[in-house]
Amino acid sequence: MSTDPMSSINSAGGSYAKFGQPGDTVTGTVAEFTFDHNYTSYDGNPNPCTVVVLDVDGELEPVRMPLDNGRKLYAVKQALRTANAERVEVGGTLALRYSHDGDAQRGQNPPKMFTAQYAAPNPTVAAANDAVNAAEAPFTAPAAPTDLF
């Protein structure tokens, strides 16, 4: 993984998960969990947001969770509580669904409301993956001893 925390987001071509209609859902394995300080909202104002990058069938699907309204973030926090998890972890599974429209404020569109489910990474699978990755690491031979004779 790159040392740039926004590398997965940038490599996804700047596209983010879209939730156009109630029922729209994105589910995937958490590939990255980061913070985007440079995001601006539709009106051009700065709007920092948390970003979860999901691996959905081999494609990176970033999900923005702006801090100004917190509806997606709130849903994820509720899912963490339900799963007895302290935080979103790489390797976990996250599903985020646009569940319904909230009550509209006068002159505004109704807010999108979300539900989420989270499952922490399986430690047995993670350990097996670490073992495979270690086995695939390039072999470096130790230096030959020079004082044998």
C-alpha positions in Angstrom: 0.0 0.0 0.0 1.2 3.5 -0.8 2.3 5.8 2.0 0.0 8.5 0.5 -3.3 8.1 2.5 -5.3 9.4 -0.5 -3.6 7.1 -3.0 -6.6 4.7 -3.3 -9.0 7.5 -3.7 -6.9 9.2 -6.3 -6.4 5.9 -8.2 -10.2 5.4 -8.3 -10.3 8.4 -10.6 -12.0 10.8 -8.2 -15.3 8.8 -8.4 -17.2 8.1 -5.2 -20.0 5.8 -4.3 -23.3 7.3 -5.4 -26.6 6.9 -3.5 -29.3 8.1 -5.9 -32.4 6.2 -4.8 -33.5 4.7 -1.5 -32.3 1.1 -1.4 -29.0 1.9 -3.1 -26.3 -0.1 -1.3 -22.5 -0.4 -1.5 -20.9 -3.4 0.2 -17.2 -4.3 0.2 -14.0 -5.1 2.1 -12.4 -2.0 3.7 -9.2 -1.3 1.8 -8.5 2.1 3.5 -10.0 4.4 6.1 -8.7 8.0 5.9 -9.6 11.7 6.2 -9.9 14.1 3.2 -9.1 17.7 4.3 -9.5 19.0 0.8 -13.1 18.0 0.0 -15.4 20.9 -0.9 -19.2 20.6 -0.8 -21.5 21.3 -3.8 -21.7 25.0 -2.8 -17.9 25.3 -2.9 -17.3 25.6 0.8 -14.6 23.4 2.5 -16.2 20.3 4.0 -13.6 17.9 5.4 -14.8 14.3 5.4 -14.0 10.8 6.5 -13.4 8.4 3.5 -13.8 4.7 3.6 -12.4 3.0 0.5 -14.1 -0.3 -0.2 -12.9 -3.1 -2.4 -16.0 -4.1 -4.3 -15.3 -7.1 -6.6 -11.8 -5.9 -7.2 -12.8 -2.3 -7.9 -12.0 0.5 -5.4 -15.1 2.4 -4.3 -14.5 5.4 -2.1 -17.4 6.4 0.2 -17.3 10.0 1.4 -18.8 10.7 4.8 -18.9 14.6 5.2 -18.7 15.8 8.7 -21.3 18.6 8.2 -24.3 16.3 8.3 -22.8 13.1 9.6 -25.6 10.8 8.4 -23.4 8.2 6.8 -20.8 8.5 9.7 -23.6 8.1 12.2 -24.8 4.9 10.5 -21.3 3.5 10.5 -20.9 4.3 14.2 -24.1 2.5 14.9 -22.9 -0.5 12.9 -19.7 -0.5 14.9 -21.6 -0.6 18.2 -23.8 -3.4 16.9 -20.7 -5.4 15.8 -18.9 -4.6 19.2 -16.1 -3.1 17.2 -14.1 -0.1 18.3 -13.2 1.2 14.8 -13.3 0.4 11.1 -10.4 -1.8 10.3 -8.8 -2.6 6.9 -10.0 -6.1 6.0 -13.4 -5.6 7.7 -16.7 -5.7 5.7 -18.9 -2.6 5.5 -22.3 -2.3 3.9 -23.9 1.2 3.6 -27.5 1.6 2.4 -29.4 4.7 1.5 -32.5 3.7 3.5 -35.0 6.5 3.1 -35.5 10.2 2.9 -35.7 12.2 6.1 -38.0 15.2 6.7 -37.2 18.1 4.4 -36.4 21.5 5.7 -38.4 24.3 4.2 -37.1 25.0 0.7 -34.6 22.1 0.7 -34.5 18.6 -0.5 -35.1 15.9 2.1 -31.9 14.5 3.6 -30.7 11.1 2.7 -30.8 8.7 5.7 -28.5 5.7 5.9 -28.1 2.4 7.7 -24.9 0.3 7.8 -23.6 -3.1 8.8 -20.0 -3.9 9.7 -18.1 -7.1 10.3 -14.6 -6.9 11.7 -11.9 -8.8 9.8 -11.6 -12.4 10.7 -8.3 -12.8 12.6 -7.7 -16.3 11.4 -8.0 -15.2 7.7 -5.8 -12.1 8.5 -3.1 -14.4 10.0 -3.3 -16.7 7.0 -3.0 -13.8 4.6 0.0 -12.5 6.6 1.7 -15.9 6.4 1.1 -16.1 2.6 2.4 -12.5 2.2 5.5 -13.4 4.3 6.1 -16.5 2.2 5.9 -14.5 -1.0 8.4 -11.9 0.3 11.7 -11.9 -1.5 14.3 -14.0 0.1 17.4 -12.2 1.4 20.3 -14.6 2.1 22.3 -13.8 5.2 25.8 -12.6 4.8 28.4 -15.4 4.5 30.5 -15.7 7.6 34.1 -14.7 7.0 35.7 -16.2 10.0 35.0 -19.9 9.5 38.7 -21.0 9.2 
